[in-house]
Amino acid sequence: MMRINSSGLTLIELIVTVTIISVLSLLVMPMAQMTAKRTKELELKRNLRVVRNALDEYKKSYDRAVEEKKIVPGLDQVVSGYPATLQELVDGKDFGGLYNYKKKFLRAIPADPFNPPKPGEEPEWSLRSYTDEPDSTAWGGEDVYDIHSLSKETAIDGTNYNEW
């Protein structure tokens, strides 16, 4: 009796293996996309919090400078006490001598992960001034009171990123 050496794969085994791998990859792809979106959402929330905290700290310094009579409201600053631009948070301000240096509130303007800047461009945000209506979509230009994402996409929780 002669024995046949069958150390290779049959065509059926190969087809079954490829089918299983295909089904598994179909399940993994949506999970990977959801993970990437969730990561961007977390980065957006963090960046919004960082800038909003910097705006609040700027306003506190302004109010303290007015209280200590280092500056007069409206002469060198917008009356609201918020910075005229986001860049002012990066450049810093001494608030009429309140600080012996230009106090900086941000190292750099963080980027919106859903609206990343092109190389060499500054990050863009939707801005709202102190006198703008809460649901306003246009920036009045007087100061920077709040920021929002420019993205019109919908978040995982069903809200729009530009409403965060």
Sequence and secondary structure as in RCSB ss.txt:
>XXXX:A:sequence
MMRINSSGLTLIELIVTVTIISVLSLLVMPMAQMTAKRTKELELKRNLRVVRNALDEYKKSYDRAVEEKKIVPGL
DQVVSGYPATLQELVDGKDFGGLYNYKKKFLRAIPADPFNPPKPGEEPEWSLRSYTDEPDSTAWGGEDVYDIHSL
SKETAIDGTNYNEW
>XXXX:A:secstr
       S  HHHHHHHHHHHHHHHHHHHHHHHHHHHHHHHHHHHHHHHHHHHHHHHHHHHHHHHHHTTSS TTT
SS TT S SSTHHHHH B TTTTSSS B S SS   BTTB   TT     EEE TTS TT  S  SS   EEE  
   B TTS BGGG 
